[in-house]
Amino acid sequence: MSETSPLNQEGPRLRLLLKRTTAIAIAALLVTATSGCGSSTSPTTVSTLTVSGTAPAVAGTSQFTATATLVDGTSQDVTTLATWSSSNGSAATVSSAGLVTGVASGAVTIQATYQNVTGSDLITVNP
């Protein structure tokens, strides 16, 4: 004598529920993995980094920008995300936001680095 257990009766519904749960979990994973694609903070591959700005005079300031060109050909302003440096702090300093301050006359390279890609701009600070 064979009895049908409640688990056997629920088998098809349970399998359907598991399939739906799996599909929802996969969809959520895909949305999480692709959300933010194309945004300025998404981790994408940078091919080049361009640094641009105008050399300030001594005691003046100038805002420099860092623009990342991605492998897909698009560009993103990463000025606030880049790490900035000056090759000659006695001629010009640069803030973490890319603001360059002229200190004394001289040549200086302003560098920005984003995702291990570095770009630079050689400037001359004049009196």
C-alpha positions as YAML, in Angstrom:
chain: A
units: angstrom
residues:
- id: 1
  name: MET
  ca: [0.00, 0.00, 0.00]
- id: 2
  name: SER
  ca: [1.52, 3.23, -1.12]
- id: 3
  name: GLU
  ca: [0.69, 6.43, 0.58]
- id: 4
  name: THR
  ca: [1.18, 9.80, -1.03]
- id: 5
  name: SER
  ca: [3.04, 12.00, 1.41]
- id: 6
  name: PRO
  ca: [2.41, 15.74, 1.59]
- id: 7
  name: LEU
  ca: [6.00, 16.29, 0.39]
- id: 8
  name: ASN
  ca: [5.35, 14.28, -2.78]
- id: 9
  name: GLN
  ca: [2.17, 16.27, -3.40]
- id: 10
  name: GLU
  ca: [4.08, 19.53, -2.97]
- id: 11
  name: GLY
  ca: [7.01, 18.37, -5.12]
- id: 12
  name: PRO
  ca: [6.00, 20.15, -8.36]
- id: 13
  name: ARG
  ca: [5.19, 23.37, -6.50]
- id: 14
  name: LEU
  ca: [8.43, 23.19, -4.55]
- id: 15
  name: ARG
  ca: [10.46, 22.67, -7.73]
- id: 16
  name: LEU
  ca: [8.71, 25.63, -9.39]
- id: 17
  name: LEU
  ca: [9.37, 27.79, -6.32]
- id: 18
  name: LEU
  ca: [13.06, 26.82, -6.37]
- id: 19
  name: LYS
  ca: [13.32, 27.63, -10.09]
- id: 20
  name: ARG
  ca: [11.73, 31.04, -9.55]
- id: 21
  name: THR
  ca: [13.96, 31.77, -6.55]
- id: 22
  name: THR
  ca: [17.04, 30.80, -8.54]
- id: 23
  name: ALA
  ca: [15.96, 32.99, -11.48]
- id: 24
  name: ILE
  ca: [15.37, 35.95, -9.16]
- id: 25
  name: ALA
  ca: [18.75, 35.45, -7.49]
- id: 26
  name: ILE
  ca: [20.51, 35.34, -10.86]
- id: 27
  name: ALA
  ca: [18.66, 38.46, -12.03]
- id: 28
  name: ALA
  ca: [19.61, 40.30, -8.84]
- id: 29
  name: LEU
  ca: [23.23, 39.29, -9.29]
- id: 30
  name: LEU
  ca: [23.25, 40.55, -12.89]
- id: 31
  name: VAL
  ca: [21.66, 43.85, -11.90]
- id: 32
  name: THR
  ca: [24.22, 44.31, -9.13]
- id: 33
  name: ALA
  ca: [27.11, 43.43, -11.44]
- id: 34
  name: THR
  ca: [26.02, 45.78, -14.20]
- id: 35
  name: SER
  ca: [24.52, 48.65, -12.23]
- id: 36
  name: GLY
  ca: [26.58, 51.76, -12.57]
- id: 37
  name: CYS
  ca: [28.17, 50.77, -15.88]
- id: 38
  name: GLY
  ca: [29.17, 54.01, -17.50]
- id: 39
  name: SER
  ca: [29.02, 56.00, -14.28]
- id: 40
  name: SER
  ca: [31.99, 58.02, -13.16]
- id: 41
  name: THR
  ca: [32.66, 55.74, -10.24]
- id: 42
  name: SER
  ca: [32.31, 52.35, -11.85]
- id: 43
  name: PRO
  ca: [35.43, 50.26, -12.05]
- id: 44
  name: THR
  ca: [36.20, 50.24, -15.77]
- id: 45
  name: THR
  ca: [39.47, 49.90, -17.62]
- id: 46
  name: VAL
  ca: [41.29, 53.18, -18.27]
- id: 47
  name: SER
  ca: [43.48, 53.34, -21.37]
- id: 48
  name: THR
  ca: [44.82, 56.90, -21.00]
- id: 49
  name: LEU
  ca: [44.65, 59.79, -18.56]
- id: 50
  name: THR
  ca: [44.89, 63.37, -19.79]
- id: 51
  name: VAL
  ca: [45.87, 66.18, -17.42]
- id: 52
  name: SER
  ca: [45.10, 69.72, -18.49]
- id: 53
  name: GLY
  ca: [45.11, 73.19, -17.03]
- id: 54
  name: THR
  ca: [46.73, 76.60, -17.29]
- id: 55
  name: ALA
  ca: [49.95, 77.38, -15.41]
- id: 56
  name: PRO
  ca: [49.28, 79.79, -12.56]
- id: 57
  name: ALA
  ca: [51.47, 82.81, -11.87]
- id: 58
  name: VAL
  ca: [53.44, 82.94, -8.62]
- id: 59
  name: ALA
  ca: [50.93, 83.18, -5.74]
- id: 60
  name: GLY
  ca: [48.09, 82.36, -8.16]
- id: 61
  name: THR
  ca: [45.98, 79.24, -8.51]
- id: 62
  name: SER
  ca: [44.59, 77.25, -11.42]
- id: 63
  name: GLN
  ca: [42.21, 74.29, -11.46]
- id: 64
  name: PHE
  ca: [43.58, 71.31, -13.39]
- id: 65
  name: THR
  ca: [41.44, 68.44, -14.64]
- id: 66
  name: ALA
  ca: [42.05, 64.73, -15.17]
- id: 67
  name: THR
  ca: [40.10, 63.01, -17.93]
- id: 68
  name: ALA
  ca: [40.18, 59.24, -18.26]
- id: 69
  name: THR
  ca: [39.67, 57.68, -21.68]
- id: 70
  name: LEU
  ca: [38.25, 54.20, -21.25]
- id: 71
  name: VAL
  ca: [38.99, 51.20, -23.44]
- id: 72
  name: ASP
  ca: [35.51, 51.51, -24.97]
- id: 73
  name: GLY
  ca: [36.42, 55.01, -26.22]
- id: 74
  name: THR
  ca: [34.30, 56.99, -23.76]
- id: 75
  name: SER
  ca: [35.73, 59.68, -21.48]
- id: 76
  name: GLN
  ca: [35.11, 60.48, -17.84]
- id: 77
  name: ASP
  ca: [36.14, 63.41, -15.68]
- id: 78
  name: VAL
  ca: [38.06, 61.82, -12.79]
- id: 79
  name: THR
  ca: [39.54, 65.02, -11.35]
- id: 80
  name: THR
  ca: [38.20, 64.40, -7.86]
- id: 81
  name: LEU
  ca: [38.99, 60.66, -7.98]
- id: 82
  name: ALA
  ca: [42.63, 60.97, -9.12]
- id: 83
  name: THR
  ca: [45.71, 61.20, -6.94]
- id: 84
  name: TRP
  ca: [47.64, 64.39, -7.71]
- id: 85
  name: SER
  ca: [51.34, 65.26, -7.38]
- id: 86
  name: SER
  ca: [53.84, 67.96, -8.33]
- id: 87
  name: SER
  ca: [57.37, 67.18, -9.51]
- id: 88
  name: ASN
  ca: [58.72, 70.43, -8.08]
- id: 89
  name: GLY
  ca: [57.03, 71.63, -4.92]
- id: 90
  name: SER
  ca: [59.27, 74.69, -4.79]
- id: 91
  name: ALA
  ca: [57.68, 75.93, -8.06]
- id: 92
  name: ALA
  ca: [54.08, 74.71, -7.66]
- id: 93
  name: THR
  ca: [51.97, 72.60, -5.34]
- id: 94
  name: VAL
  ca: [48.81, 70.69, -6.20]
- id: 95
  name: SER
  ca: [45.92, 69.84, -3.91]
- id: 96
  name: SER
  ca: [44.09, 66.52, -3.76]
- id: 97
  name: ALA
  ca: [41.38, 68.13, -5.91]
- id: 98
  name: GLY
  ca: [43.80, 69.26, -8.66]
- id: 99
  name: LEU
  ca: [44.12, 72.92, -7.65]
- id: 100
  name: VAL
  ca: [47.63, 74.09, -8.60]
- id: 101
  name: THR
  ca: [49.24, 76.95, -6.67]
- id: 102
  name: GLY
  ca: [52.24, 78.81, -8.07]
- id: 103
  name: VAL
  ca: [55.00, 79.10, -5.47]
- id: 104
  name: ALA
  ca: [57.99, 80.42, -7.43]
- id: 105
  name: SER
  ca: [59.13, 80.71, -11.05]
- id: 106
  name: GLY
  ca: [60.12, 77.41, -12.58]
- id: 107
  name: ALA
  ca: [59.14, 74.35, -14.55]
- id: 108
  name: VAL
  ca: [57.01, 71.67, -12.93]
- id: 109
  name: THR
  ca: [55.18, 68.56, -14.04]
- id: 110
  name: ILE
  ca: [51.69, 68.15, -12.61]
- id: 111
  name: GLN
  ca: [50.69, 64.48, -12.47]
- id: 112
  name: ALA
  ca: [47.43, 62.69, -11.84]
- id: 113
  name: THR
  ca: [47.01, 58.96, -11.34]
- id: 114
  name: TYR
  ca: [43.74, 57.05, -11.61]
- id: 115
  name: GLN
  ca: [43.40, 53.26, -11.62]
- id: 116
  name: ASN
  ca: [47.19, 52.91, -11.97]
- id: 117
  name: VAL
  ca: [47.25, 55.06, -15.13]
- id: 118
  name: THR
  ca: [49.23, 58.30, -14.93]
- id: 119
  name: GLY
  ca: [48.92, 61.45, -17.00]
- id: 120
  name: SER
  ca: [50.94, 64.65, -16.73]
- id: 121
  name: ASP
  ca: [51.19, 68.24, -17.90]
- id: 122
  name: LEU
  ca: [54.48, 70.17, -17.96]
- id: 123
  name: ILE
  ca: [53.93, 73.80, -17.00]
- id: 124
  name: THR
  ca: [56.08, 76.84, -16.27]
- id: 125
  name: VAL
  ca: [55.19, 79.10, -13.37]
- id: 126
  name: ASN
  ca: [56.03, 82.72, -14.17]
- id: 127
  name: PRO
  ca: [56.21, 85.75, -11.86]
...
